[in-house]
Amino acid sequence: MSTEETKPLRVIFMGTPDFALEGLNRLAQATDFKIVGVYTQADKPVGRAQTITPPPVKVMAKKYGFKIIQPAKIKTEIETIRDLKPDLIVVIAYGKIIPQAILDLPTYGCINVHASLLPKYRGASCLTAPILNGDSETGVTIMKMDAGLDTGGILRQAEMKLDGRANLETVHDALSALGADLLVPTLRDYVAGKIKPQAQDETQASYVKIIKKEDGRIDWTKPATEIERMIRAYNPWPGTYTEQSEKILKIIEATPEILNTNSHKPGDLFIAEHALAIQCGQGAIVILKLQPAGKKIMTAQEYLSGHKI
């Protein structure tokens, strides 16, 4: 084998949040890949103090000593990327649309790790959608990117079962690890020509919208089963909340067991078997954790000790 054949492939990594960290870590440790640049979004103000904070991918890239690039607009980076001579661009939750002019630059194209079983749940909120909809499974897809929104050819997929207790945190962590496990072996097989992108079935495609803060407001006229899934899917972001005595009350965690009662008005708090419950349109949910306005997160029992229901 010649020296040219044994050279590691030059890779540009694009990613921003925690979800992308394990994939970046696996790539960094693979000797047959060389990360020549890491693109991530700009540092942003975080928390009440609005402290300027770097994205998680930047923090990890800095530890590895990688070249870090944080453009306001990715479309301005065509020449910079061309100069880096990438064989591959790997994208995991970067948060920006990659233009065709950049997709065409790498020798082997741009590869994306998407947190759903495509073509189902194309779009940004693919982690929350299967929880909201009560799906029995979710998974990750590694695909070759094209100009569409998650429409590229599929290289490999892996499934994960969901039970009635899965929440955003557990699904996030599990799919991040699952995607990382799949990434490097898939890249190797793809570059070696062992697998080829398979077109998605457009008749099975579905899309999920970007989640906004107001999506977390609970409509108590909905069934308890739907509201309980919403609480699991939307915490910590955007959070689920309601109003009590004209003040915001955040609902952090509830039990998946639904009370079979319609003896109160939707949104009413009441005591059921020494537990705090809230009436829904059909049935009621039992609250485990909540956060009154201006106070810390507390258990339902702590809340009950200081509030008369």
Buried (B, 14 or more C-beta within 10 A) or exposed (E): EEEEEEEEBBBBBBBBBBBBBBBBBBBBEBEEBBBBBBBBBEEEEEEEEEEEEBBBBBEBBEEBEBEBBBBEEBEEBBEBBEEBEBBBBBBBBBBBEBBEEBBEBBEBBBBBBBBBBBBBBBBBBBBBBBBBBEBEEBBBBBBBBBEEEBBBBBBBBBEBEBEEEBBBEBBBEBBBBBBBBBBBEBBBBBBEEEBEBEEBEEEEBBBBEEBEEEBBEBEBEBEBBBBBBBBBBBBEEBBBBBEBEEEBBBBBBBBBEBBEBEEBEBBBBBEBEEBBBBBBBBBBBBBBBBBBEEEEEBBBEBBBEEEEE
